[in-house]
Amino acid sequence: MSFTRVVEDFVCEKCGASVKGGGYTNHCPKCLWSKHVDVEPGDRAASCRGLMEPLMLEGSSPEYSILHRCVLCGHERKNKVVSEDDPDAVLTIAKRR
């Protein structure tokens, strides 16, 4: 299956921030929480729809990823840290190690 870019704006269900999607947006840049909507990136085929907590930072500069875990089903997925992400929120997750 190939990735299909779809631009979607959304309101974060965790912090309430209005997020302007860019077609690759997969988490809230303010609080870094995500939502379990995909089986494969971009397909919106997951039936769970649970919130995904940002657990930890992985990788090294400049290629960091956030490990997210669904609070309902436990599914885990990595998402890249992007320039729009709040630096304080990223540091908070980095300090959890």
MARTI-525417 format. One line per 5 residues: number of its first residue (from 0); for each residue x, y, z of N, C-alpha, C, O, CB. Coordinates in nm, 3 decimals. Glycine has a CB too. Example, Ala and Ser with C-alpha at 12.3 -4.5 7.8 and 13.67 -1.06 7.14 Angstrom:
% residues 2
0 = 1.319 -0.569 0.780 1.230 -0.450 0.780 1.320 -0.330 0.780 1.424 -0.332 0.846 1.131 -0.447 0.905  1.285 -0.225 0.708 1.367 -0.106 0.714 1.290 0.003 0.787 1.341 0.114 0.804 1.408 -0.060 0.572 $
//
This chain:
% residues 97
0 = 0.084 -0.119 0.000 0.000 0.000 0.000 0.088 0.124 0.000 0.189 0.129 0.071 -0.096 0.000 0.122  0.052 0.223 -0.077 0.129 0.345 -0.082 0.060 0.455 -0.001 -0.062 0.456 0.015 0.150 0.391 -0.228  0.140 0.546 0.048 0.089 0.656 0.129 0.018 0.757 0.040 0.070 0.796 -0.065 0.204 0.724 0.207  -0.100 0.799 0.083 -0.174 0.904 0.013 -0.179 1.025 0.103 -0.234 1.020 0.213 -0.317 0.856 -0.026  -0.123 1.134 0.055 -0.120 1.258 0.132 -0.258 1.324 0.129 -0.311 1.354 0.022 -0.012 1.355 0.078 $
5 = -0.314 1.347 0.249 -0.443 1.415 0.261 -0.424 1.526 0.365 -0.387 1.499 0.479 -0.559 1.315 0.303  -0.450 1.649 0.326 -0.437 1.762 0.417 -0.562 1.767 0.505 -0.673 1.783 0.455 -0.418 1.897 0.338  -0.541 1.754 0.637 -0.651 1.754 0.732 -0.618 1.845 0.850 -0.516 1.825 0.916 -0.681 1.611 0.780  -0.702 1.943 0.877 -0.692 2.023 0.998 -0.770 1.949 1.107 -0.864 1.876 1.077 -0.746 2.169 0.977  -0.730 1.969 1.234 -0.802 1.903 1.342 -0.786 1.980 1.472 -0.698 2.065 1.486 -0.753 1.758 1.360 $
10 = -0.874 1.949 1.567 -0.863 2.001 1.702 -0.811 1.887 1.788 -0.869 1.779 1.791 -1.002 2.056 1.755  -0.701 1.910 1.858 -0.640 1.808 1.943 -0.738 1.768 2.052 -0.790 1.853 2.125 -0.507 1.858 2.005  -0.763 1.639 2.063 -0.856 1.589 2.165 -0.793 1.588 2.305 -0.865 1.569 2.403 -0.902 1.450 2.128  -0.664 1.608 2.315 -0.597 1.612 2.446 -0.592 1.754 2.501 -0.635 1.778 2.614 -0.454 1.555 2.434  -0.540 1.850 2.423 -0.520 1.985 2.476 -0.612 2.090 2.415 -0.616 2.203 2.463 -0.377 2.026 2.454 $
15 = -0.686 2.055 2.309 -0.779 2.149 2.247 -0.719 2.245 2.146 -0.788 2.333 2.096 -0.843 2.227 2.351  -0.591 2.229 2.114 -0.526 2.318 2.017 -0.583 2.295 1.877 -0.611 2.181 1.838 -0.373 2.296 2.016  -0.601 2.403 1.802 -0.639 2.392 1.661 -0.512 2.369 1.581 -0.419 2.449 1.586 -0.716 2.521 1.612  -0.509 2.259 1.507 -0.389 2.220 1.433 -0.417 2.228 1.284 -0.513 2.170 1.234 -0.344 2.077 1.473  -0.333 2.301 1.213 -0.343 2.310 1.068 -0.256 2.200 1.010 -0.133 2.205 1.019 -0.299 2.452 1.016 $
20 = -0.319 2.101 0.951 -0.247 1.987 0.895 -0.177 2.022 0.766 -0.219 2.113 0.693 -0.342 1.872 0.872  -0.070 1.951 0.738 0.005 1.974 0.616 0.007 1.853 0.524 0.080 1.851 0.426 0.145 2.014 0.650  -0.074 1.753 0.557 -0.075 1.631 0.476 0.013 1.522 0.534 -0.001 1.405 0.498 -0.032 1.662 0.336  0.103 1.559 0.624 0.189 1.462 0.691 0.177 1.475 0.842 0.245 1.405 0.916 0.336 1.482 0.648  0.091 1.564 0.889 0.075 1.591 1.031 0.016 1.468 1.100 -0.091 1.421 1.060 -0.014 1.716 1.055 $
25 = 0.084 1.416 1.203 0.036 1.296 1.270 0.030 1.310 1.421 0.003 1.212 1.491 0.123 1.180 1.234  0.054 1.429 1.472 0.039 1.454 1.615 0.024 1.603 1.638 0.055 1.685 1.551 0.160 1.398 1.695  -0.025 1.638 1.756 -0.042 1.778 1.793 0.094 1.840 1.821 0.169 1.787 1.903 -0.136 1.792 1.916  0.128 1.951 1.755 0.259 2.012 1.779 0.269 2.083 1.914 0.379 2.120 1.956 0.289 2.109 1.670  0.157 2.104 1.982 0.158 2.171 2.113 0.184 2.071 2.227 0.274 2.092 2.308 0.025 2.244 2.136 $
30 = 0.105 1.963 2.233 0.119 1.867 2.344 0.183 1.735 2.302 0.217 1.653 2.387 -0.016 1.840 2.405  0.198 1.714 2.170 0.262 1.598 2.109 0.178 1.470 2.115 0.227 1.364 2.074 0.392 1.573 2.176  0.055 1.476 2.164 -0.032 1.359 2.163 -0.080 1.333 2.020 -0.087 1.425 1.938 -0.153 1.379 2.259  -0.111 1.208 1.992 -0.157 1.166 1.861 -0.291 1.094 1.877 -0.347 1.090 1.987 -0.052 1.074 1.792  -0.342 1.039 1.769 -0.466 0.963 1.774 -0.449 0.838 1.688 -0.393 0.844 1.579 -0.587 1.048 1.725 $
35 = -0.498 0.726 1.739 -0.484 0.598 1.670 -0.590 0.588 1.559 -0.699 0.537 1.580 -0.499 0.480 1.770  -0.554 0.639 1.441 -0.646 0.639 1.328 -0.597 0.555 1.210 -0.676 0.520 1.122 -0.670 0.781 1.281  -0.468 0.521 1.206 -0.412 0.450 1.091 -0.369 0.308 1.126 -0.320 0.281 1.236 -0.293 0.526 1.035  -0.389 0.217 1.029 -0.326 0.085 1.033 -0.190 0.100 0.965 -0.087 0.062 1.019 -0.417 -0.026 0.963  -0.194 0.156 0.845 -0.073 0.196 0.772 -0.077 0.348 0.760 -0.185 0.405 0.748 -0.064 0.125 0.629 $
40 = 0.039 0.415 0.763 0.039 0.561 0.761 -0.051 0.621 0.651 -0.034 0.593 0.532 0.179 0.611 0.742  -0.146 0.703 0.694 -0.233 0.775 0.603 -0.361 0.705 0.562 -0.443 0.765 0.493 -0.159 0.807 0.484  -0.381 0.577 0.603 -0.499 0.506 0.553 -0.628 0.531 0.632 -0.736 0.503 0.582 -0.470 0.360 0.553  -0.619 0.583 0.752 -0.734 0.612 0.839 -0.822 0.489 0.859 -0.943 0.502 0.874 -0.818 0.727 0.781  -0.762 0.368 0.860 -0.836 0.243 0.866 -0.843 0.181 1.006 -0.907 0.077 1.023 -0.774 0.145 0.773 $
45 = -0.780 0.241 1.106 -0.785 0.185 1.241 -0.922 0.212 1.302 -0.976 0.322 1.291 -0.673 0.246 1.331  -0.978 0.112 1.365 -1.110 0.128 1.427 -1.101 0.176 1.571 -1.202 0.219 1.628 -1.185 -0.004 1.422  -0.984 0.171 1.631 -0.965 0.204 1.773 -1.002 0.349 1.805 -1.090 0.374 1.888 -0.822 0.179 1.812  -0.938 0.443 1.740 -0.958 0.587 1.758 -0.919 0.639 1.897 -0.963 0.746 1.938 -1.102 0.620 1.733  -0.837 0.563 1.970 -0.791 0.606 2.101 -0.682 0.711 2.091 -0.616 0.723 1.988 -0.741 0.488 2.181 $
50 = -0.663 0.788 2.198 -0.553 0.884 2.203 -0.423 0.809 2.224 -0.419 0.706 2.291 -0.575 0.988 2.315  -0.316 0.862 2.165 -0.185 0.800 2.175 -0.092 0.892 2.252 -0.062 1.004 2.209 -0.127 0.769 2.035  -0.046 0.843 2.366 0.040 0.922 2.456 0.183 0.923 2.405 0.236 0.819 2.365 0.034 0.865 2.599  0.248 1.041 2.406 0.390 1.046 2.371 0.471 0.993 2.490 0.472 1.053 2.597 0.434 1.192 2.334  0.539 0.880 2.469 0.610 0.814 2.580 0.755 0.855 2.594 0.801 0.888 2.704 0.603 0.667 2.561 $
55 = 0.826 0.854 2.483 0.969 0.881 2.491 1.022 0.927 2.356 0.958 0.909 2.252 1.045 0.757 2.538  1.139 0.986 2.361 1.209 1.030 2.241 1.312 0.925 2.205 1.380 0.871 2.292 1.277 1.169 2.263  1.324 0.895 2.075 1.422 0.798 2.027 1.505 0.863 1.917 1.460 0.958 1.853 1.354 0.668 1.977  1.623 0.812 1.894 1.709 0.861 1.787 1.811 0.960 1.838 1.836 0.971 1.958 1.626 0.925 1.679  1.870 1.032 1.743 1.971 1.132 1.777 1.956 1.251 1.684 1.893 1.242 1.579 2.115 1.073 1.769 $
60 = 2.014 1.361 1.723 2.003 1.486 1.649 2.057 1.468 1.508 2.164 1.409 1.491 2.077 1.599 1.721  1.990 1.515 1.408 1.865 1.591 1.409 1.742 1.504 1.383 1.633 1.558 1.363 1.872 1.700 1.307  1.755 1.373 1.382 1.646 1.281 1.347 1.585 1.214 1.470 1.611 1.096 1.495 1.696 1.175 1.249  1.505 1.287 1.545 1.437 1.230 1.661 1.299 1.181 1.622 1.236 1.236 1.532 1.428 1.332 1.774  1.253 1.078 1.691 1.116 1.029 1.677 1.053 1.021 1.815 1.121 1.003 1.915 1.114 0.890 1.607 $
65 = 0.921 1.036 1.817 0.844 1.022 1.940 0.777 0.886 1.935 0.710 0.853 1.838 0.739 1.138 1.957  0.795 0.806 2.040 0.723 0.680 2.050 0.589 0.708 2.117 0.584 0.757 2.230 0.806 0.573 2.131  0.480 0.678 2.045 0.345 0.697 2.096 0.284 0.560 2.129 0.310 0.462 2.059 0.256 0.774 1.993  0.204 0.554 2.236 0.130 0.431 2.270 -0.017 0.466 2.289 -0.050 0.560 2.361 0.188 0.363 2.399  -0.104 0.389 2.225 -0.248 0.410 2.237 -0.293 0.375 2.379 -0.261 0.268 2.431 -0.324 0.324 2.134 $
70 = -0.367 0.466 2.440 -0.413 0.444 2.578 -0.528 0.343 2.584 -0.560 0.294 2.692 -0.457 0.577 2.640  -0.590 0.310 2.470 -0.698 0.212 2.469 -0.651 0.071 2.438 -0.687 -0.024 2.508 -0.802 0.252 2.369  -0.571 0.056 2.332 -0.534 -0.080 2.288 -0.386 -0.113 2.302 -0.347 -0.229 2.285 -0.574 -0.097 2.145  -0.302 -0.013 2.334 -0.160 -0.038 2.354 -0.076 -0.037 2.227 0.046 -0.058 2.234 -0.143 -0.168 2.420  -0.136 -0.013 2.111 -0.061 -0.006 1.986 0.046 0.102 1.995 0.021 0.211 2.048 -0.156 0.021 1.866 $
75 = 0.166 0.073 1.944 0.275 0.170 1.946 0.316 0.207 1.804 0.314 0.124 1.713 0.394 0.116 2.023  0.353 0.334 1.788 0.399 0.384 1.659 0.497 0.498 1.683 0.483 0.574 1.779 0.279 0.432 1.570  0.597 0.508 1.597 0.693 0.618 1.603 0.654 0.725 1.502 0.613 0.695 1.390 0.837 0.568 1.576  0.666 0.850 1.544 0.641 0.965 1.457 0.759 1.061 1.468 0.811 1.083 1.577 0.507 1.036 1.493  0.799 1.117 1.357 0.914 1.208 1.356 0.881 1.338 1.428 0.770 1.390 1.419 0.956 1.238 1.212 $
80 = 0.980 1.389 1.502 0.971 1.524 1.557 0.990 1.620 1.440 1.081 1.604 1.359 1.079 1.548 1.672  0.902 1.720 1.433 0.909 1.818 1.324 0.933 1.957 1.380 0.916 1.981 1.500 0.779 1.815 1.240  0.973 2.048 1.294 1.010 2.184 1.338 0.894 2.258 1.404 0.918 2.349 1.484 1.060 2.264 1.219  0.771 2.223 1.374 0.655 2.289 1.432 0.628 2.245 1.576 0.551 2.310 1.647 0.532 2.262 1.347  0.690 2.135 1.621 0.667 2.083 1.756 0.720 2.177 1.863 0.828 2.234 1.848 0.731 1.945 1.772 $
85 = 0.643 2.193 1.969 0.681 2.280 2.080 0.809 2.226 2.145 0.810 2.113 2.193 0.566 2.290 2.186  0.917 2.304 2.146 1.044 2.257 2.201 1.034 2.218 2.349 1.099 2.122 2.391 1.150 2.363 2.185  0.954 2.289 2.427 0.940 2.254 2.569 0.871 2.120 2.585 0.907 2.042 2.674 0.860 2.363 2.642  0.772 2.091 2.501 0.704 1.962 2.508 0.800 1.848 2.469 0.798 1.742 2.531 0.580 1.961 2.415  0.883 1.872 2.368 0.982 1.772 2.327 1.082 1.748 2.440 1.116 1.633 2.469 1.055 1.818 2.198 $
90 = 1.129 1.855 2.505 1.224 1.841 2.616 1.162 1.766 2.733 1.230 1.687 2.800 1.273 1.979 2.663  1.036 1.788 2.759 0.967 1.718 2.868 0.970 1.568 2.844 0.996 1.490 2.935 0.821 1.768 2.882  0.944 1.527 2.720 0.947 1.385 2.688 1.091 1.331 2.695 1.113 1.220 2.743 0.888 1.361 2.548  1.187 1.409 2.648 1.326 1.366 2.650 1.376 1.341 2.792 1.460 1.254 2.814 1.414 1.470 2.582  1.326 1.417 2.888 1.370 1.406 3.028 1.313 1.283 3.097 1.356 1.249 3.208 1.330 1.531 3.105 $
95 = 1.217 1.214 3.036 1.155 1.095 3.098 1.247 0.976 3.101 1.225 0.883 3.179 1.030 1.058 3.024  1.350 0.975 3.019 1.440 0.857 3.012 1.510 0.831 3.140 1.588 0.736 3.149 1.544 0.874 2.904 $
//
